[in-house]
Amino acid sequence: MSRCARILMSTAAAALLSVAALAPASPADAAVPSPSAQAAGCAGPNSQIPPGRTTSRTLTVGGLQRTYRVHVPATYTGINPRSLVLSFHGHGRTAAFQESLTQLSAVNALVVYPQGVTGTDGESAWQGAPYSAPGVDDIAFTKALITRLQSDLCVDPRKIFASGKSNGGGFAALVGCRLADRVAAVATVAAAFYPQGGTCKPQRPVAVLSFHGQADDTIPYNGDTSKSLPSLPSWLAAWAQRDSCATTPQSSRIKSNVVHQVWSSCAGGSALEHYRIEDGGHVWPATVPNGDTATPTTIDATPLIWDFFLAHLMPAT
């Protein structure tokens, strides 16, 4: 049985457990732990974050109470360090929608869905977009959240990853730019790379996987000068330069409508890969209908992202 099939089969059970077992946030979540507390996460199971369920938690950062959803796999023991995947929702969406959309809770990892703050247009958003909430430091929130999760759960520090869609995808890339000391690799889907995110100068080469549809009319593949959005080819070329990869990618057509591009010779064990979906819109690619579209695509982003993450760990110190 293929990885995609296994993920899809396990998703239904995980989704039922998630809906039935949401736990209220704990007041104890209000404090940000110090990095020295991280070892406590591998002392055994956390009764407030039980295995096989999704729970809602809160964390106060910068004077704001932030919320996030945590899914812990049923096989979690709290003793052996596990991968941690952060998944950021799109503009106007929620953490719950992101969990349902991506089905990342089906993978064998700790998966966390942070909730964005209401922006200037009344919709949820992440730092780096023109409509994000002024003064809200989502990078500081993400850094504190990782530290909190390492305190609450047994997290492998070499296997922390960031992913997201649209505005959340652009923010996941910003996490790669600003938190390269904490995040091993990044995956973006239909991402919006607004210039408001600032200059990207990661501390080390960061592995990046990207998906984008050429028929995306929300975040156009060839860019949008009215919003100062770069084209995907130019954004990928800039990241290839950051990672000291080969200038020209190797391209292969893996489906009739999908081209897979791989940049070789990236520095420090990093990587850069891109899936160009020629008829793809502003969706999370999936071979079954999802919250973005009733029309399936020819590839599944989620298992491809998980395989990419498994292959790219934080360099050993």
N, C-alpha and C positions, 0 to 999 in steps of 0.2 A: 504494500500500500504506500502511496506517495506521501510526502510530508504535507502537501496541501490537503489531501484527503483526511489525514490524521487530525490536522488542525480543525477542519470543518466539522468532523465527527465529534470532537471534544467540545466544540464551541457551544452546542445546544445545552449540554449539561451545565457548563460553566455559566451560561447566561441565566438559566433557571435558578441556580444557586445564588447568583448575584442579585436578582430581583427579589428573591424571598428572604435574603439574609442581610440587608443593609443595616449596619449598626450605627447608632448615634455617635456623633463626635464626642471625644472625651475632653473635659476641661483641662486635663493634664497636658494636652497638646499645645497649650498657649505659650509655652516657653521654648526658645531655641536652644538646643543643647550645644555644648562645646565639642570641638572635634575630638577631645580626649575621651568623650563618652562613647565613641563609636564602637569600641570593643564590646560594650554591653549588649549589642545587638546579636551576638553569637552565643549568648548564655542559655538559649533554649527558646521554646515557643513564647510568643507574646499573647496573653489571653485577650487583649483588646483588639488584636488583629489576627483572627483565627484563620488557619489554612482552609483553602477551598472556597473562600468567600470574598466578596468585595465590600469593604467598609469605608465609611466617610470619616474624614479626620479634619482637624483645623490646626493652623499654625499662625502665630502672630509675627509679622515681619514689617518693620518700618511703620509701626503703629496701626497696621491693617490686619484684620483677621482674615486669613486666606483659607480656602478649603481645597481638598484634594481627595480622590478616591484611590484606594489601595487594593489591588487584587493579589492574593497570596495563593500559589498553587497548592493543591491538595497534598502533594508530596513534600511540602516544606516541613522541616523539623526544627529549624532555629539553631542548628548546630553547624551544618555545612554551608559555607558562603554561597550565595546565589547571585545570578545576574539581576540587574535592576534596569528596567526600561521606563523612561519618562515619555509620555505621549501627550502632546499639546493640541488642543482642539482649535478649530478655525474661528474666524471672526463671527461673532454672534451665536456661537455654539456653546455647548456645555461639556463638562467632563464626562457626564453620563452618556451623552451622545457620542463622544469620541470613543468610549469603551465599546458601545454597540457597533459603531461604524467600522472600527479597525479589527475587532475580534482578537486583539492582542492578548486578552486575558486567557486565551487558549494555549499560549506558548508556555513552556516550562521555565518561567521567570517571575520575579516580583515585578508587577506592572503598575505604574502610578499615573493617574490622569489628573493633573492640576487644573484648577479653575481660574480663568482669567478674570480681570477686574473690568467693570463697566467703563467703556471709553467715552469719548466726546460725542459720539453719535447715539449713545444709549445702548450700545451693544457690547458684549464681552470682547476683550481684545488683549493682545500681548504687546509688550514693549517693542519699539522699533517701527511701528506703523503710524501713519499720520493721524489716525483716529484713536490711538491708545490713550489711556488716562495719563494726564500730565503729572509728573512727579512720582509715578509708581515705578519702583525698581524691581522688575520681574527677574533680573539676573540675581539680585540679592535674595529674592524669594526662592529661586531655584537652588542657589548655593545652600541656603539654610534648610531647604527641604531635603536635599541630599544628606546633609549632616543629620537631620532628624531621622530619616529613614535608616541611616547607618546605626543610629542609636537604638531604634525600635526593632530592627530586623537584621538578620545575618546577611549582609551585603558584601559581595566580592568587590573590592575597590578597583580592580582591573576590568570589571565588567559592568560599568555604568554607561548607559546609552541614552541619547535624546532623539525623539522623532516627533513629527507633527504634520498637519495639513494646512495649506493656505497660509493665513497669518501665523498659525501655530508652526507650520513648516519653516517659515522665515525666522521665527523665534528660535526653533531648534538649531538652525544654522548659527544664529547669534550666540546661543549657548556654546556651540563649538568654537566660536571666535573668542569668547570671554572666559569660558570655564574649561579650557583644554587640559587643565591640571586635574579635573574631576571626571570628565566625560571621555570615554574611549572612542566613540564613533557616533555619527549623526546620520539620520535618514529623513529626507524631506519629500513631501507629496504635494504637487500643485502649489508649490511654495511662493509666497510673496516676499521678495527681497527688496524692501523699501530702503532708500538711502538714509532714512531717519534712524536706522539701526547703528549708523556710525561706521568708522573704519574697522576692518576685520584684521586683527594681528594676533592669531593664536600663539600660545607659548611653544607649541610643538606642532608638527604635521598631524592633522586629524582626518581619519577616514570618513568619507562622505558617500552616501548613496542617494540618488535623486530619481524621482518619477515625475513626468510632466506630459500632459496631452497637448498636441499641436492644435487641437480644436477647442482649447480652453479659452472661453470668451470673458472669463472673470480675471484671470491672471494670464494674459496672452503669452504664448511661447516665445514670440519674437519681441517681447517687451511692450511697454506702454509709456511713451514719452510724456504724456499728460500727467502721469503719476510718478515719473522718473524711475519706472521699473525697468531693470535690465533685461535683455534677452537671455534665454537659458544658455545658449552657446557662449555668450560673453561672461555670464556668471560662472559657468563651469570652467572656462579658460582661466579666470582669475583664481579659482580654487586650485586648479592644476598648478598654477605658478606658486601658490602658497605651499603646496606639498612637494614642490620640485618634481612634479611628474613629467612625463613626456608631453610635448606640446600638442601632438595629434593623437586622438584616441583610436583604438582599434574597434571597428564597428561590425556587428553581425546582426542579421535579421532573424530573430528567434520566433516570431510569429508573422503572419502576413501583414500585420499592422504595427508591429513593435520592433524597434531597433535598440539593441543593447550596446552601449559604448563603454569601453574600459580604457583608462589611462594607465600606462605601464611605468615602471621605474620610479614610483613615488617614494619619498624619503621616509625614514624612520618606521618602516612597516605599515605606513598609511596606504590608502587606496582611494580612488575616485571612480565611481560607476554611475551611469545614467541610463534610464529606460525612457526612450522617446516613443510615446503612443500616438501614432499618426492621426487617428480619428478620436482620440480621447478628449473628454471635456474636463470640467473642474470637479473631478471625482477621485475618491480613493479606489484604485483599481481592485476589482474583485470579480471572480468568475461566477458569482451568484449575486442577485440583487442585494443592495445594501441601502443605508440611509441616504446616500447621495443620488442613487439612480436605480431605476427598475431594469435598466439594460446592462447586463453583465459585460465586463471587458474580457480580453483574452488572456490576461495574466492576473495573478494575485499578488498584491504588494506585500501583504503581511508575512507570508512565509519567506519571501525573498529578503525582506528586511531582517527577519530573525536569523536567517542563514548568514547574512552579511555581518550582523552583530557578533555572532558566534565566532566568526573568522577574524575579528579585529579587536584585540584587547589593548588595554592601556600598556605601554611599554614598561617592562620591569625596571625598577630603580636600583 
